[in-house]
Amino acid sequence: MHLKNADYIGYSTTNSGAFDMLDDEVRNNEVSYPPAHVLEACEVYIDLGTDYIERLDRAWTELKAN
């Protein structure tokens, strides 16, 4: 299933079994599967909680209303 999804949609797969079955061209595509040194330089977003989301939503709504 993971392999079919990756082939059909073009999304990257986190399933190592499916990854191993991908064509070499897809598996070696650094846009879809960045090398470790690129991933190490990335940031991960954390869940900021519902209070933050509500404040952000309220601010965005006020901005659009003006």
Backbone bond lengths (Angstrom), bond angles and torsions (degrees), N, CA, C in turn:
res aa  C-N    CA-C-N  psi(-1)  N-CA   C-N-CA  omega(-1)  CA-C   N-CA-C  phi
1 M - - - 1.436 - - 1.528 111.12 -
2 H 1.335 117.68 -44.45 1.464 120.98 -178.70 1.525 111.18 -63.65
3 L 1.305 116.07 -40.69 1.463 120.06 179.46 1.522 110.40 -64.84
4 K 1.326 117.44 -44.93 1.465 120.62 179.10 1.527 110.89 -60.71
5 N 1.326 116.89 -42.10 1.458 121.46 179.44 1.531 110.58 -63.69
6 A 1.313 117.47 -46.24 1.465 121.33 179.98 1.520 110.64 -63.43
7 D 1.325 117.12 -40.85 1.472 120.61 179.38 1.522 111.77 -68.32
8 Y 1.323 116.73 -45.11 1.458 120.61 -173.77 1.534 112.49 -73.81
9 I 1.333 116.14 -48.33 1.459 120.87 -174.33 1.527 111.47 -88.69
10 G 1.307 116.74 -31.24 1.457 120.34 -178.25 1.516 113.41 90.97
11 Y 1.330 116.69 6.62 1.464 119.64 177.04 1.523 109.40 -74.03
12 S 1.308 115.72 151.39 1.458 120.29 174.26 1.526 108.53 -69.77
13 T 1.301 115.58 149.85 1.458 119.96 178.23 1.516 109.80 -111.57
14 T 1.316 116.63 142.74 1.462 121.44 174.36 1.518 110.87 -97.11
15 N 1.323 116.13 -2.34 1.456 121.77 -179.54 1.526 108.55 -81.59
16 S 1.327 117.10 113.99 1.464 120.87 -174.51 1.529 112.33 -64.32
17 G 1.322 117.39 -33.16 1.461 119.80 177.70 1.517 111.61 -65.60
18 A 1.322 116.48 -43.57 1.466 121.04 177.70 1.521 110.16 -67.40
19 F 1.331 117.46 -40.98 1.457 121.52 179.52 1.536 110.47 -57.63
20 D 1.320 116.18 -43.76 1.467 120.69 -179.38 1.525 112.34 -62.96
21 M 1.333 118.13 -24.48 1.463 121.74 -178.27 1.530 113.39 -92.85
22 L 1.344 117.90 -4.82 1.457 120.80 179.02 1.526 110.74 -67.93
23 D 1.316 115.89 154.18 1.461 120.24 173.94 1.522 108.98 -60.56
24 D 1.330 116.60 149.79 1.464 120.92 179.92 1.526 112.10 -55.40
25 E 1.326 117.19 -39.73 1.464 121.21 -178.67 1.526 111.13 -60.82
26 V 1.318 116.99 -41.06 1.466 121.60 179.81 1.521 109.86 -74.06
27 R 1.316 117.14 -46.80 1.466 122.32 -177.13 1.532 111.64 -61.26
28 N 1.333 117.01 -32.49 1.462 121.42 -177.94 1.524 113.53 -94.54
29 N 1.326 117.14 8.02 1.460 121.88 178.63 1.532 108.56 -76.37
30 E 1.336 116.53 111.94 1.462 120.55 -175.62 1.529 113.13 -73.38
31 V 1.322 117.79 -13.36 1.463 119.74 174.70 1.531 109.19 -74.87
32 S 1.310 116.45 -44.70 1.463 120.84 179.87 1.519 112.69 -78.73
33 Y 1.324 116.17 -34.02 1.461 121.75 -176.67 1.522 108.83 -132.62
34 P 1.344 117.40 79.29 1.464 121.07 -176.10 1.524 112.18 -63.30
35 P 1.321 116.39 148.34 1.469 119.61 177.36 1.531 111.37 -68.46
36 A 1.309 116.17 163.69 1.467 122.22 -174.95 1.522 112.44 -56.12
37 H 1.335 118.68 -40.43 1.471 119.84 -176.56 1.533 111.30 -65.58
38 V 1.322 118.28 -27.85 1.459 121.39 176.41 1.527 109.45 -74.43
39 L 1.324 116.79 -45.34 1.468 120.60 179.99 1.527 111.77 -62.95
40 E 1.318 117.11 -34.20 1.462 120.72 179.89 1.526 111.47 -66.44
41 A 1.326 117.93 -25.22 1.464 122.06 -179.57 1.531 112.11 -89.16
42 C 1.319 117.87 -1.83 1.463 121.68 -177.50 1.525 111.18 -84.04
43 E 1.323 115.34 161.23 1.448 121.64 175.41 1.522 109.57 -108.25
44 V 1.312 116.18 151.37 1.450 122.23 177.71 1.520 107.54 -114.02
45 Y 1.315 116.12 130.88 1.455 120.13 176.73 1.515 109.79 -82.71
46 I 1.310 115.30 140.70 1.455 120.32 178.01 1.526 108.72 -104.95
47 D 1.301 116.19 160.78 1.463 121.89 176.64 1.520 107.94 -71.15
48 L 1.310 116.59 116.35 1.456 121.27 -177.27 1.520 112.65 -87.99
49 G 1.305 117.26 -1.95 1.459 121.50 175.46 1.516 113.35 88.68
50 T 1.322 115.33 163.10 1.460 120.98 -175.94 1.522 112.52 -69.51
51 D 1.340 118.21 -31.65 1.462 120.18 179.31 1.526 110.29 -61.20
52 Y 1.309 116.75 -45.68 1.458 120.85 179.52 1.528 110.73 -63.44
53 I 1.314 116.60 -44.23 1.465 121.11 -179.12 1.527 110.19 -62.34
54 E 1.317 117.49 -41.40 1.463 121.14 178.50 1.529 111.03 -64.22
55 R 1.332 117.23 -41.83 1.470 120.05 178.08 1.518 111.38 -66.40
56 L 1.316 116.94 -40.42 1.456 121.23 177.75 1.524 110.48 -63.83
57 D 1.312 116.94 -43.63 1.468 121.66 178.75 1.530 110.79 -62.02
58 R 1.318 116.49 -43.10 1.471 120.87 179.77 1.532 110.22 -64.46
59 A 1.327 117.61 -43.76 1.468 121.02 179.45 1.524 110.97 -64.22
60 W 1.320 117.17 -41.93 1.469 121.25 179.85 1.537 110.44 -65.04
61 T 1.324 116.57 -40.85 1.465 121.00 178.95 1.528 110.49 -63.51
62 E 1.337 116.18 -42.89 1.470 120.12 178.01 1.527 111.18 -64.49
63 L 1.304 117.16 -39.84 1.458 121.55 179.10 1.528 110.87 -62.68
64 K 1.321 116.54 -45.12 1.469 120.08 -179.43 1.528 111.52 -68.60
65 A 1.328 117.53 -30.22 1.469 121.30 -178.14 1.530 111.80 -73.00
66 N 1.315 116.78 -22.64 1.465 120.37 -178.41 1.475 107.53 -94.42
